[in-house]
Amino acid sequence: MSRTPEDVNKLTESTYKNVMEQFNPSLRNLVNLGKSYDKAVTAMTFAGKAYFDALAKIGENAAISPVSREMGVVLMEISEVHKKVQLELEESCMETISSRQTDIQRFIAEGFKEALLEEKRRFCFLVDKHCAFTYQLTAFHDKTKEMLTVKLPSWQDKCTDATRVPDTVISMIEGLRTPMSVIPESSPTLKHSDRTNSGSIVPPPAPSLKAHTSPLASMFSQDVPKNPISSEQYSDQDSLDGNGLSRSTSVSSGMDVVKKTRVQTIFPHTAGNNETLLSFDDGDIITLLIQEERDGWLYGELEHTGQRGWFPSSYCQAYNDPVIANSQSVTDPEQPEEDEEEPVLLPPPDYNDSSRDRPIKPSTPSPQNTASLPNGHSVPPFLGGGNPFATVKLRPTMTNDRSAPNI
């Protein structure tokens, strides 16, 4: 049964672990015991040699006496025999130690050789794997080189002429250069055309929140609700902001110039992160693309940038061209000049109780602040060029602190 590489690896690791944890300590203990035995044998040899030397001296002393001469000779012979036996034991022991030492040296050399070969096999395995990886990487780069060699000429051909424009873009530019044809129509038809054009434009959806009021108007509360701007009012404003011709002249000639309503901003507005809103500064001119007001929002195009988006209707007023205003003043000499805008009247300070009893008169809109059109329709003050705060009713305030001055 063939073993998997994982099993062989585990078996090899267990074998090396057994050698390192059991065989090596036992071998080290055996070496220590051999050293102890060597020391003991050496000590016994010295002790036996001293013993037999002493026995030989006793035999020599006995040989001097005439009675115990024979006993002395026997003792001396016993000492000589034991010396010979001791010498033979020492010689055999030295031979055994030499042979064992040779075997140990041979075992050490073979073990060292096996260790070196194992180390070399491990490094060869690592080098072989890296060589295989390098070969695969080289093959990948060769394949990439072939692909890039095929694609590179076409890529270079596309970037040789940086001034070349695609035909579709050229046709689009030519279409933008071609002026839009204007079909003159009579005034009633013009009103219907404006409604149709406004309905054809598909703007982004209006913001779900109510439009912001102007920064100054938000300081007060208005009693008169804001009238929505109808398409008829914008159509009448179109006829008023035309090319200066009177209505009778337009009808008699049967010609009228198509012109969209333009408004002028009176406060700056920032769209922020909302792409459907329009950002502008104070005094910018906006062309209305949709005449209807939706929850306080108007949709138009900023003239100097061409950006389109929704913006609050309270941030703008109707724009009167100076040339058109001069022509209207020439054609209508009997029209009285408009008075200057009345300043906003602020209530007196209510520091004491006497000011609380004073009745507050509601402010009425001034005729100078309401712009009227020739057809009788009126435009709210913020589009008529009048005072936008004429219909504002101020709320009385009171202070209960003790820091009020005594008047």
JOTAGI-V104049 format. One record per residue. N is the residue number from 1. PHI is phi in radians with two decimals (999 if undefined). PSI is psi in degrees with one decimal (999 if undefined). NEAR is the number of other C-alpha atoms within 12 Angstrom. Layout:
# JOTAGI-V104049
n->N phi->PHI psi->PSI near->NEAR
n->N phi->PHI psi->PSI near->NEAR
This chain:
# JOTAGI-V104049
n->1 phi->999 psi->123.3 near->4
n->2 phi->-1.32 psi->140.9 near->7
n->3 phi->-1.66 psi->148.3 near->10
n->4 phi->-1.36 psi->158.6 near->10
n->5 phi->-1.01 psi->-31.9 near->10
n->6 phi->-1.18 psi->-40.6 near->11
n->7 phi->-1.16 psi->-42.4 near->13
n->8 phi->-1.09 psi->-40.5 near->13
n->9 phi->-1.12 psi->-43.3 near->13
n->10 phi->-1.13 psi->-40.7 near->14
n->11 phi->-1.12 psi->-41.3 near->15
n->12 phi->-1.11 psi->-43.8 near->15
n->13 phi->-1.11 psi->-40.2 near->15
n->14 phi->-1.15 psi->-36.8 near->15
n->15 phi->-1.12 psi->-47.6 near->15
n->16 phi->-1.11 psi->-36.0 near->17
n->17 phi->-1.17 psi->-38.8 near->14
n->18 phi->-1.14 psi->-41.2 near->15
n->19 phi->-1.12 psi->-42.9 near->15
n->20 phi->-1.28 psi->-35.6 near->15
n->21 phi->-1.63 psi->-24.3 near->15
n->22 phi->-2.06 psi->-48.9 near->15
n->23 phi->-1.20 psi->-47.8 near->15
n->24 phi->-1.09 psi->-44.9 near->15
n->25 phi->-1.10 psi->-38.0 near->14
n->26 phi->-1.14 psi->-41.5 near->15
n->27 phi->-1.12 psi->-38.8 near->16
n->28 phi->-1.14 psi->-38.3 near->15
n->29 phi->-1.17 psi->-38.8 near->14
n->30 phi->-1.11 psi->-39.9 near->14
n->31 phi->-1.10 psi->-42.5 near->17
n->32 phi->-1.11 psi->-40.4 near->14
n->33 phi->-1.16 psi->-36.6 near->14
n->34 phi->-1.10 psi->-40.7 near->17
n->35 phi->-1.11 psi->-40.4 near->15
n->36 phi->-1.14 psi->-41.0 near->14
n->37 phi->-1.12 psi->-39.1 near->16
n->38 phi->-1.09 psi->-43.2 near->19
n->39 phi->-1.13 psi->-40.3 near->14
n->40 phi->-1.16 psi->-41.7 near->14
n->41 phi->-1.12 psi->-40.2 near->20
n->42 phi->-1.11 psi->-42.8 near->19
n->43 phi->-1.13 psi->-40.6 near->14
n->44 phi->-1.15 psi->-36.3 near->17
n->45 phi->-1.12 psi->-46.2 near->23
n->46 phi->-1.09 psi->-40.6 near->18
n->47 phi->-1.16 psi->-41.5 near->16
n->48 phi->-1.16 psi->-40.0 near->21
n->49 phi->-1.09 psi->-43.3 near->25
n->50 phi->-1.13 psi->-38.1 near->18
n->51 phi->-1.13 psi->-46.5 near->20
n->52 phi->-1.25 psi->-29.5 near->26
n->53 phi->-1.13 psi->-42.0 near->23
n->54 phi->-1.13 psi->-38.5 near->19
n->55 phi->-1.15 psi->-36.8 near->27
n->56 phi->-1.17 psi->-39.2 near->27
n->57 phi->-1.11 psi->-39.2 near->23
n->58 phi->-1.11 psi->-40.2 near->25
n->59 phi->-1.12 psi->-38.8 near->26
n->60 phi->-1.12 psi->-42.4 near->23
n->61 phi->-1.11 psi->-37.5 near->21
n->62 phi->-1.23 psi->-30.0 near->21
n->63 phi->-1.23 psi->-20.8 near->21
n->64 phi->-1.23 psi->-37.0 near->16
n->65 phi->-1.30 psi->135.4 near->15
n->66 phi->-1.20 psi->-22.8 near->12
n->67 phi->-1.43 psi->-45.4 near->12
n->68 phi->-1.81 psi->27.7 near->17
n->69 phi->-1.14 psi->-41.0 near->18
n->70 phi->-1.11 psi->-39.5 near->18
n->71 phi->-1.13 psi->-36.8 near->22
n->72 phi->-1.16 psi->-39.5 near->24
n->73 phi->-1.12 psi->-40.3 near->25
n->74 phi->-1.10 psi->-44.1 near->21
n->75 phi->-1.10 psi->-38.7 near->26
n->76 phi->-1.16 psi->-39.6 near->26
n->77 phi->-1.13 psi->-41.9 near->23
n->78 phi->-1.04 psi->-40.7 near->23
n->79 phi->-1.14 psi->-40.3 near->27
n->80 phi->-1.14 psi->-41.9 near->23
n->81 phi->-1.09 psi->-45.4 near->19
n->82 phi->-1.13 psi->-33.9 near->23
n->83 phi->-1.14 psi->-41.9 near->25
n->84 phi->-1.10 psi->-44.0 near->17
n->85 phi->-1.07 psi->-40.5 near->18
n->86 phi->-1.13 psi->-40.7 near->25
n->87 phi->-1.14 psi->-41.3 near->18
n->88 phi->-1.10 psi->-41.4 near->15
n->89 phi->-1.10 psi->-40.9 near->18
n->90 phi->-1.13 psi->-40.5 near->21
n->91 phi->-1.14 psi->-45.2 near->14
n->92 phi->-1.12 psi->-36.7 near->14
n->93 phi->-1.15 psi->-41.5 near->20
n->94 phi->-1.13 psi->-40.7 near->17
n->95 phi->-1.10 psi->-42.7 near->14
n->96 phi->-1.11 psi->-42.9 near->15
n->97 phi->-1.11 psi->-40.1 near->18
n->98 phi->-1.11 psi->-45.0 near->14
n->99 phi->-1.12 psi->-41.3 near->14
n->100 phi->-1.16 psi->-37.5 near->16
n->101 phi->-1.16 psi->-37.3 near->17
n->102 phi->-1.12 psi->-43.5 near->14
n->103 phi->-1.08 psi->-40.1 near->14
n->104 phi->-1.13 psi->-42.2 near->16
n->105 phi->-1.11 psi->-39.2 near->14
n->106 phi->-1.13 psi->-42.6 near->14
n->107 phi->-1.11 psi->-40.0 near->14
n->108 phi->-1.12 psi->-42.1 near->14
n->109 phi->-1.13 psi->-44.8 near->14
n->110 phi->-1.12 psi->-41.0 near->14
n->111 phi->-1.11 psi->-40.4 near->14
n->112 phi->-1.13 psi->-39.3 near->14
n->113 phi->-1.12 psi->-43.8 near->14
n->114 phi->-1.09 psi->-39.0 near->14
n->115 phi->-1.12 psi->-42.7 near->15
n->116 phi->-1.13 psi->-40.9 near->14
n->117 phi->-1.14 psi->-39.4 near->14
n->118 phi->-1.11 psi->-41.4 near->16
n->119 phi->-1.09 psi->-41.6 near->14
n->120 phi->-1.14 psi->-40.3 near->15
n->121 phi->-1.07 psi->-39.6 near->14
n->122 phi->-1.13 psi->-46.0 near->14
n->123 phi->-1.18 psi->-34.7 near->14
n->124 phi->-1.12 psi->-38.7 near->14
n->125 phi->-1.07 psi->-44.8 near->14
n->126 phi->-1.11 psi->-44.7 near->14
n->127 phi->-1.13 psi->-38.5 near->14
n->128 phi->-1.11 psi->-42.7 near->15
n->129 phi->-1.12 psi->-41.8 near->14
n->130 phi->-1.19 psi->-34.5 near->14
n->131 phi->-1.14 psi->-39.8 near->14
n->132 phi->-1.11 psi->-41.7 near->14
n->133 phi->-1.11 psi->-40.6 near->14
n->134 phi->-1.13 psi->-37.3 near->14
n->135 phi->-1.13 psi->-44.5 near->14
n->136 phi->-1.09 psi->-40.7 near->14
n->137 phi->-1.12 psi->-39.5 near->14
n->138 phi->-1.13 psi->-41.1 near->14
n->139 phi->-1.11 psi->-39.2 near->14
n->140 phi->-1.10 psi->-44.1 near->14
n->141 phi->-1.16 psi->-35.3 near->15
n->142 phi->-1.12 psi->-41.6 near->14
n->143 phi->-1.15 psi->-40.3 near->14
n->144 phi->-1.11 psi->-39.3 near->15
n->145 phi->-1.08 psi->-41.8 near->14
n->146 phi->-1.10 psi->-44.2 near->13
n->147 phi->-1.13 psi->-43.8 near->14
n->148 phi->-1.18 psi->-34.8 near->15
n->149 phi->-1.11 psi->-34.3 near->15
n->150 phi->-1.30 psi->-40.7 near->13
n->151 phi->-1.46 psi->-26.2 near->14
n->152 phi->-1.09 psi->-42.3 near->15
n->153 phi->-1.05 psi->-41.1 near->13
n->154 phi->-1.14 psi->-37.0 near->13
n->155 phi->-1.14 psi->-41.0 near->13
n->156 phi->-1.16 psi->-34.8 near->14
n->157 phi->-1.13 psi->-33.4 near->12
n->158 phi->-1.25 psi->-25.4 near->15
n->159 phi->-1.86 psi->12.6 near->13
n->160 phi->-1.21 psi->-42.3 near->11
n->161 phi->-1.96 psi->103.2 near->11
n->162 phi->-1.35 psi->-16.2 near->10
n->163 phi->-1.60 psi->-3.2 near->8
n->164 phi->-1.35 psi->133.5 near->13
n->165 phi->-2.00 psi->138.8 near->14
n->166 phi->-1.06 psi->155.8 near->13
n->167 phi->-1.12 psi->-35.5 near->10
n->168 phi->-1.11 psi->-39.8 near->11
n->169 phi->-1.20 psi->-37.0 near->12
n->170 phi->-1.11 psi->-42.8 near->13
n->171 phi->-1.12 psi->-37.5 near->13
n->172 phi->-1.15 psi->-40.4 near->13
n->173 phi->-1.15 psi->-41.0 near->14
n->174 phi->-1.10 psi->-36.6 near->12
n->175 phi->-1.14 psi->-34.6 near->12
n->176 phi->-1.25 psi->-32.2 near->11
n->177 phi->-1.26 psi->-27.2 near->10
n->178 phi->-1.23 psi->124.7 near->10
n->179 phi->-1.20 psi->148.7 near->9
n->180 phi->-1.35 psi->129.9 near->9
n->181 phi->-1.30 psi->135.5 near->8
n->182 phi->-1.97 psi->123.5 near->13
n->183 phi->-1.70 psi->115.0 near->15
n->184 phi->-1.23 psi->137.2 near->19
n->185 phi->-2.40 psi->168.7 near->22
n->186 phi->-1.32 psi->170.3 near->23
n->187 phi->-1.09 psi->-47.0 near->31
n->188 phi->-1.06 psi->-39.3 near->23
n->189 phi->-1.20 psi->-32.9 near->21
n->190 phi->-1.08 psi->-39.6 near->31
n->191 phi->-1.09 psi->-43.8 near->28
n->192 phi->-1.16 psi->-35.8 near->20
n->193 phi->-1.15 psi->-38.8 near->26
n->194 phi->-1.07 psi->-42.0 near->34
n->195 phi->-1.15 psi->-39.2 near->25
n->196 phi->-1.16 psi->-42.6 near->17
n->197 phi->-1.14 psi->-39.0 near->20
n->198 phi->-1.17 psi->-31.6 near->26
n->199 phi->-1.35 psi->-23.0 near->16
n->200 phi->-1.31 psi->-25.5 near->12
n->201 phi->-1.28 psi->131.1 near->18
n->202 phi->-1.90 psi->91.4 near->16
n->203 phi->-1.43 psi->168.5 near->21
n->204 phi->-1.15 psi->157.4 near->19
n->205 phi->-1.05 psi->143.7 near->19
n->206 phi->-1.16 psi->150.4 near->28
n->207 phi->-1.01 psi->144.1 near->25
n->208 phi->-1.25 psi->-25.8 near->16
n->209 phi->-1.46 psi->161.2 near->14
n->210 phi->-1.21 psi->152.8 near->18
n->211 phi->-1.22 psi->148.5 near->24
n->212 phi->-1.27 psi->140.3 near->28
n->213 phi->-1.40 psi->165.6 near->28
n->214 phi->-1.13 psi->153.8 near->26
n->215 phi->-1.05 psi->-35.4 near->17
n->216 phi->-1.45 psi->-36.1 near->17
n->217 phi->-1.23 psi->-21.8 near->24
n->218 phi->-1.23 psi->-9.4 near->17
n->219 phi->-1.38 psi->-15.9 near->15
n->220 phi->-2.18 psi->165.3 near->23
n->221 phi->-1.93 psi->129.3 near->19
n->222 phi->-1.70 psi->140.2 near->22
n->223 phi->-1.49 psi->-35.7 near->17
n->224 phi->-1.48 psi->120.7 near->18
n->225 phi->-1.18 psi->152.3 near->11
n->226 phi->-1.36 psi->124.2 near->22
n->227 phi->-1.34 psi->132.2 near->20
n->228 phi->-1.17 psi->147.9 near->24
n->229 phi->-1.47 psi->114.6 near->33
n->230 phi->-1.53 psi->163.5 near->21
n->231 phi->-1.19 psi->-28.4 near->31
n->232 phi->-1.17 psi->-39.3 near->27
n->233 phi->-1.12 psi->-41.2 near->34
n->234 phi->-1.18 psi->-33.2 near->42
n->235 phi->-1.18 psi->-39.6 near->37
n->236 phi->-1.15 psi->-37.9 near->32
n->237 phi->-1.15 psi->-33.8 near->38
n->238 phi->-1.07 psi->-42.7 near->40
n->239 phi->-1.18 psi->-30.5 near->35
n->240 phi->-1.31 psi->-35.7 near->39
n->241 phi->-1.64 psi->30.3 near->36
n->242 phi->-1.30 psi->-152.2 near->33
n->243 phi->-1.59 psi->20.4 near->26
n->244 phi->1.61 psi->-1.3 near->27
n->245 phi->-1.41 psi->148.0 near->29
n->246 phi->-1.30 psi->163.5 near->25
n->247 phi->-1.18 psi->-36.6 near->26
n->248 phi->-1.15 psi->-38.1 near->16
n->249 phi->-1.14 psi->-38.9 near->16
n->250 phi->-1.14 psi->-42.5 near->24
n->251 phi->-1.21 psi->-41.5 near->20
n->252 phi->-1.14 psi->-37.7 near->14
n->253 phi->-1.42 psi->-19.8 near->16
n->254 phi->1.26 psi->14.6 near->18
n->255 phi->-2.16 psi->140.9 near->24
n->256 phi->-2.65 psi->140.0 near->32
n->257 phi->-1.51 psi->130.5 near->29
n->258 phi->-1.36 psi->121.1 near->29
n->259 phi->-2.54 psi->133.5 near->29
n->260 phi->-1.52 psi->158.0 near->34
n->261 phi->-1.26 psi->137.6 near->38
n->262 phi->-2.10 psi->141.3 near->34
n->263 phi->-2.19 psi->158.5 near->40
n->264 phi->-2.04 psi->132.3 near->34
n->265 phi->-1.34 psi->143.6 near->33
n->266 phi->-2.00 psi->-8.5 near->30
n->267 phi->-2.47 psi->147.0 near->27
n->268 phi->-1.27 psi->152.6 near->24
n->269 phi->-2.46 psi->137.7 near->28
n->270 phi->-2.07 psi->129.3 near->21
n->271 phi->-1.37 psi->-26.7 near->22
n->272 phi->1.28 psi->-135.3 near->11
n->273 phi->-1.55 psi->-4.1 near->9
n->274 phi->-1.46 psi->117.7 near->17
n->275 phi->-1.35 psi->-16.8 near->18
n->276 phi->-1.46 psi->-10.6 near->25
n->277 phi->-1.61 psi->163.9 near->31
n->278 phi->-2.02 psi->131.7 near->36
n->279 phi->-1.78 psi->139.2 near->32
n->280 phi->-2.72 psi->169.9 near->33
n->281 phi->-1.91 psi->173.6 near->22
n->282 phi->-1.19 psi->130.3 near->19
n->283 phi->1.62 psi->3.0 near->21
n->284 phi->-1.32 psi->155.9 near->29
n->285 phi->-1.84 psi->130.7 near->32
n->286 phi->-2.15 psi->132.2 near->40
n->287 phi->-1.66 psi->123.1 near->35
n->288 phi->-1.32 psi->124.6 near->42
n->289 phi->-1.63 psi->-25.5 near->36
n->290 phi->-2.20 psi->124.1 near->37
n->291 phi->-1.37 psi->-26.4 near->35
n->292 phi->-1.38 psi->140.6 near->29
n->293 phi->-1.59 psi->134.2 near->30
n->294 phi->-2.11 psi->103.6 near->25
n->295 phi->0.95 psi->39.8 near->25
n->296 phi->1.48 psi->6.9 near->28
n->297 phi->-1.96 psi->144.2 near->33
n->298 phi->-2.13 psi->149.4 near->43
n->299 phi->-1.98 psi->123.3 near->38
n->300 phi->-2.69 psi->-177.6 near->43
n->301 phi->-2.16 psi->127.6 near->31
n->302 phi->-1.29 psi->126.4 near->28
n->303 phi->-1.19 psi->-45.0 near->21
n->304 phi->-1.39 psi->-14.3 near->14
n->305 phi->-2.02 psi->-22.6 near->17
n->306 phi->1.38 psi->8.8 near->17
n->307 phi->-1.40 psi->145.7 near->24
n->308 phi->-2.06 psi->150.2 near->29
n->309 phi->2.96 psi->177.2 near->34
n->310 phi->-1.56 psi->148.9 near->43
n->311 phi->-2.65 psi->153.7 near->48
n->312 phi->-1.16 psi->138.1 near->39
n->313 phi->-1.25 psi->-22.4 near->40
n->314 phi->-1.37 psi->-4.9 near->39
n->315 phi->-1.61 psi->7.3 near->40
n->316 phi->-2.48 psi->169.6 near->41
n->317 phi->-2.50 psi->164.0 near->37
n->318 phi->-1.11 psi->138.5 near->37
n->319 phi->-1.74 psi->125.5 near->33
n->320 phi->-1.90 psi->120.8 near->27
n->321 phi->-1.17 psi->133.7 near->21
n->322 phi->-1.01 psi->-36.5 near->14
n->323 phi->-1.15 psi->-41.2 near->16
n->324 phi->-1.18 psi->-39.2 near->21
n->325 phi->-1.10 psi->-39.6 near->19
n->326 phi->-1.16 psi->-40.1 near->17
n->327 phi->-1.16 psi->-37.1 near->20
n->328 phi->-1.16 psi->-37.1 near->26
n->329 phi->-1.19 psi->-29.1 near->19
n->330 phi->-1.35 psi->-41.5 near->15
n->331 phi->-1.28 psi->-29.0 near->16
n->332 phi->-2.03 psi->79.5 near->16
n->333 phi->-1.27 psi->-20.5 near->11
n->334 phi->-1.45 psi->-7.7 near->9
n->335 phi->-1.24 psi->125.9 near->11
n->336 phi->-1.21 psi->147.5 near->9
n->337 phi->-1.22 psi->140.2 near->11
n->338 phi->-1.32 psi->137.4 near->17
n->339 phi->-1.24 psi->162.9 near->14
n->340 phi->-1.16 psi->155.6 near->13
n->341 phi->-1.15 psi->134.4 near->20
n->342 phi->-1.28 psi->139.8 near->18
n->343 phi->-1.22 psi->153.8 near->14
n->344 phi->-1.31 psi->125.1 near->21
n->345 phi->-1.55 psi->127.0 near->17
n->346 phi->-1.71 psi->147.2 near->19
n->347 phi->-1.22 psi->153.9 near->23
n->348 phi->-1.17 psi->154.9 near->18
n->349 phi->-1.13 psi->136.5 near->20
n->350 phi->-1.83 psi->61.5 near->22
n->351 phi->-1.40 psi->-29.8 near->21
n->352 phi->-1.97 psi->174.6 near->21
n->353 phi->-1.31 psi->-20.7 near->16
n->354 phi->-1.18 psi->-30.6 near->14
n->355 phi->-1.29 psi->-18.1 near->18
n->356 phi->-1.28 psi->-28.8 near->18
n->357 phi->-1.38 psi->-11.8 near->11
n->358 phi->-1.28 psi->130.9 near->14
n->359 phi->-1.26 psi->141.1 near->12
n->360 phi->-1.73 psi->121.9 near->16
n->361 phi->-1.46 psi->127.9 near->13
n->362 phi->-1.18 psi->137.9 near->18
n->363 phi->-1.35 psi->139.8 near->20
n->364 phi->-1.91 psi->147.1 near->17
n->365 phi->-1.16 psi->136.4 near->25
n->366 phi->-1.42 psi->143.5 near->23
n->367 phi->-1.10 psi->-23.5 near->21
n->368 phi->-1.29 psi->-19.6 near->23
n->369 phi->-1.64 psi->2.4 near->29
n->370 phi->-2.01 psi->120.4 near->28
n->371 phi->-1.56 psi->127.7 near->30
n->372 phi->-1.89 psi->147.9 near->22
n->373 phi->-1.82 psi->163.6 near->22
n->374 phi->-1.06 psi->-27.9 near->22
n->375 phi->-1.52 psi->4.9 near->18
n->376 phi->1.68 psi->-8.3 near->14
n->377 phi->-1.42 psi->148.1 near->21
n->378 phi->-1.88 psi->152.5 near->27
n->379 phi->-1.95 psi->139.6 near->33
n->380 phi->-0.98 psi->157.4 near->37
n->381 phi->-1.03 psi->-33.8 near->33
n->382 phi->-1.27 psi->-14.1 near->36
n->383 phi->-1.90 psi->-10.6 near->36
n->384 phi->-1.62 psi->-3.3 near->32
n->385 phi->1.47 psi->4.6 near->29
n->386 phi->-1.58 psi->-164.8 near->31
n->387 phi->-1.34 psi->117.7 near->29
n->388 phi->-1.29 psi->-7.8 near->38
n->389 phi->-1.93 psi->17.9 near->35
n->390 phi->-1.23 psi->-29.8 near->33
n->391 phi->-1.73 psi->18.1 near->30
n->392 phi->-1.54 psi->131.0 near->30
n->393 phi->-1.82 psi->124.6 near->24
n->394 phi->-1.47 psi->140.2 near->24
n->395 phi->-1.52 psi->135.9 near->22
n->396 phi->-1.24 psi->142.6 near->22
n->397 phi->-2.06 psi->158.3 near->18
n->398 phi->-2.49 psi->150.0 near->18
n->399 phi->-2.18 psi->134.6 near->16
n->400 phi->-1.89 psi->10.1 near->12
n->401 phi->-1.44 psi->165.5 near->9
n->402 phi->-1.59 psi->1.0 near->9
n->403 phi->-1.58 psi->5.5 near->9
n->404 phi->-1.20 psi->139.1 near->14
n->405 phi->-1.29 psi->150.9 near->12
n->406 phi->-1.55 psi->117.5 near->11
n->407 phi->-1.87 psi->999 near->10
